[in-house]
Amino acid sequence: MSYLSSNQLKQYMDEGFVSPINIFSKEKAKEIRNEIELIEKKIPGELDESGRYNAHLISPLLDEVTHNSKILDAVQSLIGENILVCGTTLFIKNPNEKGFVSYHQDAKYIGLEPHNWVTAWVAITDSNEKNGCMRMWSGSHKDNLKEHDQKFNEGNLLTRGQTVKNVPKQETTPLILEAGQMSLHHPTVVHGSDLNKSNDRRIGFVIQSYIGTNVKQVLGKNSVQLARGVDEFNYHEKIGRPQNLLDTKDIELKKLENDNLQEIFYKGSDKKGKF
């Protein structure tokens, strides 16, 4: 079993995140990267912009990561033994592209309440300060949701360019991960990331989010997968797992789920971004 240790639990409670956690080998990470890049080659544009969501529904290897028992053990330490998968996101920063993530809180526009959920950020490539790793404002999860400006700004990889003001960037903690490691972070911790200034892609696969079965979607509807335990609440429709790479029905399901997600992300907004 790879449940979180008391030190890791303390880090999560005090700082709002825990990192790094070893999940799989660099070789496995390379295999997953190859599958991602095969999808990009076979169906150009499938993983671009809002297509980056829910790639685990069309990729058996990303599905395998999503249901990885080491990840689920760690998640169980934080949200309990009944765990649902409520969507995933690929964050790919190509070299020399102006892609960054403004400082924000995940819980702001995602509609998952109560906050009995956690985000797993899995490094498919190394993630470091040179290539734009995540940075966390330690302890910021202890406050309520903060005001976010909606900037819709160029290069921002977030839906609305949502941005928390006055983040003390020099005090933020870089989450340096090797390929095959992950971090876990709290729904309300403030975090962001900088540009990729390296000469290779930085690929993060983010399970956004693992939710407890008591969590509702209050802004729309998400379908979920039962990852572990039982769901006695049944707040969400259930969907299956992919058997093959790029199955036609799975591609249709991904599109349907992503359309539903757009409704959630842009609820109440008179403007729409490309993510």
N, C-alpha and C positions, 0 to 999 in steps of 0.2 A: 504493500500500500504506500502511496506517496501523498498522504494527507499533509497539510501544512504543519510545520513545527510551531511550538509556542512562540519562538522568536519571530517567525514569519507572520503569525497571526498578530503579534504585537506591532510589527511594522505596518501591517495593513490598517489596524485600528488607529495607530498614531499618525501615519503619514498618508493613508488613503490609497496605498499601492504596495505590492510586494514583487520583488524582482532581484535577480533572475531566477527562474525555475527551469531546470533541465527537463526536456520532454522527449526529444528524439535526436538521432545522430545527424551530423552534417551531410552524410551520404543520403539519408532520408530526405533532408531538406532540399538537396539538389534534385532528387527525383520529383519532389512536389513542384519545384520551380520549373522543371522540364514539362510537367503536365500543364501548368499554367501557360507556358509559352507555346505549347502545342495547341491549346485552345485559341490563343491569340492568332496563331498561324492558320488554323483550320477555319475559324469564323472571325475574320477581322472585325474589330469593333465590339465584339460580344462582351468584353470586359472593360470597355471604355465608359467614362462618365457614369451614369446611373447603372450601367451594366456591371459595375464592380460589386454590386450587392448580390448576395446569395449564390455565389459561384459554387458553393458546396452542394448545390442541388444538381449540378451538371458535371461535377468532377469527383470521381470516386476517391481520389487521394485527399482532396480537401474535406470531403465527407468523413474520411477516416480520421483526419485531424480533429474535426468537430466532435467526434465521439470517442476520442482518445481517453483511455481510462486514467492515465496520469493527470491529464487536465481535469477530468471530472472529479477525481479524488480531491484535488486542490480546491476546486469550485465548491464541492460538498462541504468543505471545512468552513466556507463563508456563508452559503445560502441554504444549507440543509440537503437532505438526501433525495428530494424530489426535484429533478432538474429538467427544464425545457430549453431547447435551442430556439432562440427567437431571432434568427437572421445572422448573417456574416457579411463582412466587408473586406475587399482587397484594397490595401493602400500601397500602390506602386508609384514610387518616385523615380523617374528616369533621370539619368545624368544630364546636366545642362538644361533641364526644364525648370520653369519657375514654379514648382509645386511646394506649397507649405501648408501647415495646418495652424490656424489662429488659436489662441488660448480660449478654451471653452469648457463647458461641463456637458457630458453625454446626456444627462437626464433632462436637459433643457427642452429639447424638441422631440423626444423619442416616445413620449406618452406611456411609459411603463411605470405603473404605480401599484403598491408601494415600492420603495427602492430596495427590495430584496433581490437584487441582481448584480451581476459583475461582468466586466468586460475582460476577455482574454486577448492579449496581443501577442501573436506567435510570429517569431522571426523566421522567415523563409530564406532570407539572406542575412548576413551580419547587419546589425543596426547600431550605428555609433554617431558621435558628434559630427563627423565629417559628412556622412550621408543623410543626416537629418533625422536622427532618432527622436522618440518622444521625450518631452521634458515635463516633469510634474511639479506643481506648486504644492509642496508637502504640507499636509494639514488642512488644506483648503476645503476638504470634504466635510469638515465639521461645521461649516457655515451653511446657511440656506442657499437656494439657487440664486445666483447673482444676475444682475442686469446684463444682457448681451446686446451689443450693437449689431445690426444686420448690415454688413458691408457689401455683400455680393462682390467682393473685390477680386481682381485679376490674380490668378495663380492659387487662390485659396481653395483647398480640396474639400472644404465643408459645404454643405448644401446652401446655407444662406450667408456664408462668410461670417458666422456668428462669433463675436469677439468680446471677451471680458476685458474691461478697461483696467489700467494700472496694475498689471501683473508684474511683480518684481522679478524680471527675467534672470537677473544675476543670482537670485536665490533659488531658482528652480533646479531640480535634480535631473540629469540626463539618465535615461534608462538604456544602458549599453547592453545589448544582447548579441550572443553568437547565434548563427543559424541553428535552429532546433531548440532554442530556449524561448521562454515566454515571460511576460509580466501579467499581473492581474491588477485591475484598478477599479475603484469605487465609482458609482454613477455620478457623484457630485464633486469629485476631485477636479480641479482646474488643470488642464494640460494642453500642450500644443507641440509643434515640431517645426524645424527650420528647413531650408532648402537642402537638396542633395548636391554637395560640391565634390563628390567623388566621380570616378569614371565608370561606375557600374550601377545597375538598378538597385534600389532599396525596396524590398518586397516584404510587407507585413500582411499576415492573414489574421483578421480580427473577428473573433466570435462576439458579435455585438447584438444580442447579449445572451448569457446564460441567465435564465430567470427562474425564480422559485415558482411553484405551481399556484401560489396565492397572488401572483402579480397579474394585473389586468392591463390591457391596452386601452387607454381612455381617449385616444385621438382618432382611432380608426380600427382596422383589423390586421393582425399578423397571423399567419398560420405558423405552427410550431412543430418540432419533433420532440418526442419524449426521449430524453437522453438517459435518464436513470430514475428509478423509483416508480411511483404511481401518481397519477393526476386526479385527485378527488374533486377538484374545483371545475375542470372542463370549461375554462373561460375562452379557450382558443380552439380553432379547427386544427386537426393533426394532418401532417403530410408525411409521405414516405421518404425513403433514401434512394439515391441513384444506384442502379445496378451496373450501368455501362457509362463510358465516357460519351458525353454529348448526345444522349438519347433525345429524340425529337419531342417526346412528351415532357421530359424533364426541362428542356429549353423553354417550352410553353409555360410550364409551372413557374419557372424562374421569372419569366416576364410578368406573369400575373402577380406574383408576390412583390416584384419591384414596382409595379404600378400601384399596388396597395400602399407600399412604403412611401412613394411620392406624396400620396394623399396625406399621410401622417406627417412627414417632414415639412410640408408646406402649408399645413393647416393654419388658417388665419392670416396667411401672407398673400399680398396682392402681386408679389413678384416671385419668379421661379428661377433657380440657378440650374446649371447643367448637371449637377449631381443629385 
